[in-house]
Amino acid sequence: MSAIFIMIGASLLLAIGFLIAFIWSVKSNQYEDDYTPSVRILFDNTTIQETKQETNNNTKKTK
Amino acid sequence: MYSNATQTKVTCYHCGEDVVEKHYHIKEKEFCCRGCQTVYEIINKSDLCSYYDLEQNPGINQKQEIRKGKFDFLDDAQIIKKLIHFQDDTHQHIIFYLPQMHCASCIWILEHLNKINSGIIKSQVNFIKKEVTIIYNFHETSLKKVAEALTLIGYEPHISLNDVSTDKVKKYDTTAIVKLGIAGFCFGNIMMLSFPEYFSLAKSDDIGLKTWFSYLNLFLALPVFFYSASEFFISGYKGLRQKFLNIDAPIAIAVLITFGRSLYEIISGTGAGYLDSMSGIVFFMLIGRYFQNRTYQSISFDRDFTSYFPLGVSVINEDGTEKQISVADLKVGNRIKIHNDEIIPADSILFLGKATIDYSFVSGESLPVEKSIGEIAYAGGKQTSGAIELEVVKEVSQSYLTQLWNNEAFKENKEKVKVSFIHRVSRYFTYFLFSIAAIAAIYWSINDPSKVWGAVTAILIVACPCALLLSATFTNGNMIRILNKYKLYVKNASVIEYMSEIDTVVFDKTGTITEQGKSEISFQGIELFETQSQLIHSLANQSNHPLSKSIVSFLPFSKRLNIKNYKEFKGFGTSATINGHFIKMGSSDFVLGKDSAQLISGSRVYVSIDEEFIGYFIVKNAYRNGLEKIVSSLHTQFDLKILSGDNSSEENYLKTIFGNKTEMLFEQKPEDKLNFIKHLQNNHKKVLMIGDGLNDAGALKQSNVGIAISDNTNNFSPACDAVLSGKNFTLLKELVNYCRKQKTIIFSSFVLSILYNFVGLFFAVQGDLKPVIAAILMPISSISIVLLTTGLSSFYELKLKKLNPDKSQF
């Protein structure tokens, strides 16, 4: 049974990692505009030499 | 692929408007005007034609030409410094507001600006806010050139005096989302770690595991208690300090008691506590708050005259040279040059040129006013007939119009004036709850003193007014969302409640019940032959007078005619020889040689051809479609009043629509309007003011609910509580009545939640509330409240749905 102590702890640490990722994504204003990136991703990149578009990070909140 | 060959009506390849004159085309692509054609050429040359593939006719109509040198003021180092957001050795960052932005094509072209101006390094669009952030190398290009590049492709940036005011950057607030995220995270994990407890899996033989889980839960509950729930503590404490029991205080107490009891149980090893319920309810309440406060970002509700006034103005120095300075630096005695379609920034005296000033937005006068040299022109008016020179007599902040903003109505905070009924209800609820707790305490202290503590805390845990807060926030959030769908954009949730109490509706006239920039025109006289109407059209086309312009848009265009001897007599009319016919057009004095002193609504334009009188045009204000219908339906429910800055020439006509009893006041100054609203309120009226212009700003602010009507949500609208699209003006009564349902919905879901509370209380008063029961009741009641409010608000929406005339998005 002692394995479960470690397992629970590890799973919680993992989840906290995701929480930190979520907070970071919010703090870096990724939720400020939730429409434009959805359009931007559909554009053809053929005419753009330098792709300077910001990657669209989808961090998930964990339960 | 798009082809306009199949259509009988040719539309502009760029902007999609009907093509009237087939002058402008490149290959088989037709354009409605030279502007659109030019933009196409630039886009084509820059290899950006995908612009036209992403959406059909995505362009912005370019019929209104933009004056060269309009952005000269952006060369001024002071102005640049105030406008840009960031600067290093080579780069400057600027955020432009582009109200024209409307589709995916816009995003695409605006993010490829470096094809048009290679000095631009990166441009990124925020579509929701209609803003573009541009990073450019200021050694290669300049702010002025960036603005001109945008203008060149049809996106003229909107730069106003407001952009340089001190506290401009409204930072995107992330705390609400972070709090919500942390609460959600902790809630989920606490729930998971509590499963063994719920199902009694961890039997007493495994105490170690049980304590481990409990302490983990406690650890996870700390951020919820200290961070996520902090706003309830702060707001409750603030309320109590002002001797006011708001809804946050009992919630804070419930959270505090739950946490305290759980802490005690865990440390003493007597139980698992109710941390799951606590973090759950905090999480749900934060969702509700977030949902309610999510308002329409692209509409600003706090605009004052500074966002209407231009930023730069050309000042003429004594040696005759022109210099661009910021309007804020304008001094008395400065000589300024105002070009066509520009706004006069300060009260000044006309010095040179012909002034025809459109005050419709500022004072409500529907027809432009002609000014002669030496006369004073008030700030806010728009010059409509070429360039003029003026001498400033008052500084911007001291002018006739801007003084309105010094009124106290702009200083007090309306939110604080009235207390939402939610707080009142929560107070009764709290009293009720404390009495039950007291009864239970007395009962148990007689029968079984060991249970007192358990019962009292359980009662306070299970029945906090969280459900009321949840009902209110979810109902408001959902109603705001639905009202947005019908193009009524409210500033915040309390507007819905104010709206439900309205008993008087006050209308402004110009631009509110009349349609902005439109006039109704009819011809009385002989039946016009096509040749005659062509002659009149050609003559009217020569003049810039607003009446001529209305006539031009009224008569169909056919072809260009040969015009000779064109003459314009200021204040009288125009004459010319066209195709050999001598045509006169203007006042009856001018055309007939006698004055007809009839007082009728609207303005008349008399016409004669070859000295033979053929009839006259009547130009009237065009009232909004369906005005009569909406007025007669509003009459049954509200007191109606009209408050106009215009003269009373339309009074008789308005009486036929509004009836004789409706109070109508004309030639009202902005302060008069404000004071009239105040007067009504002193008589205990709850006033809804509907206006559109700067002259209504005071009245909109003072009234209980101020709705600004806007035919184009991108246009300027003064400070108000809500913005309504002109197309949905006819829905006004239904929208107000929809807001009235707010209380019904909140109460219904509150009653439902009380039923759950009774179940919880049933266990609680016995001092026998198991964490698992609390953990089941809490989410079930929360979810059913959310479902009920959503269902009810959508049900009441059905009535609106049937009537919605404008279903287009954005």
Chai-1 contact restraints between the chains, C-beta under 6 A:
chainA,res_idxA,chainB,res_idxB,connection_type,confidence,min_distance_angstrom,max_distance_angstrom,comment,restraint_id
A,L19,B,F185,contact,1.0,0.0,6.0,A-B,restraint_1
A,F22,B,G181,contact,1.0,0.0,6.0,A-B,restraint_2
A,I23,B,V178,contact,1.0,0.0,6.0,A-B,restraint_3
A,V26,B,T174,contact,1.0,0.0,6.0,A-B,restraint_4
A,V26,B,I177,contact,1.0,0.0,6.0,A-B,restraint_5
A,V26,B,V178,contact,1.0,0.0,6.0,A-B,restraint_6
A,K27,B,T174,contact,1.0,0.0,6.0,A-B,restraint_7
A,N29,B,Y172,contact,1.0,0.0,6.0,A-B,restraint_8
A,E32,B,Y172,contact,1.0,0.0,6.0,A-B,restraint_9
A,D33,B,N126,contact,1.0,0.0,6.0,A-B,restraint_10
A,D33,B,I128,contact,1.0,0.0,6.0,A-B,restraint_11
A,Y35,B,F127,contact,1.0,0.0,6.0,A-B,restraint_12
A,Y35,B,I128,contact,1.0,0.0,6.0,A-B,restraint_13
A,T36,B,V125,contact,1.0,0.0,6.0,A-B,restraint_14
A,T36,B,F127,contact,1.0,0.0,6.0,A-B,restraint_15
A,V39,B,A104,contact,1.0,0.0,6.0,A-B,restraint_16
A,V39,B,I107,contact,1.0,0.0,6.0,A-B,restraint_17
A,F43,B,W108,contact,1.0,0.0,6.0,A-B,restraint_18
A,K52,B,K122,contact,1.0,0.0,6.0,A-B,restraint_19
A,K61,B,G181,contact,1.0,0.0,6.0,A-B,restraint_20
A,K63,B,G188,contact,1.0,0.0,6.0,A-B,restraint_21
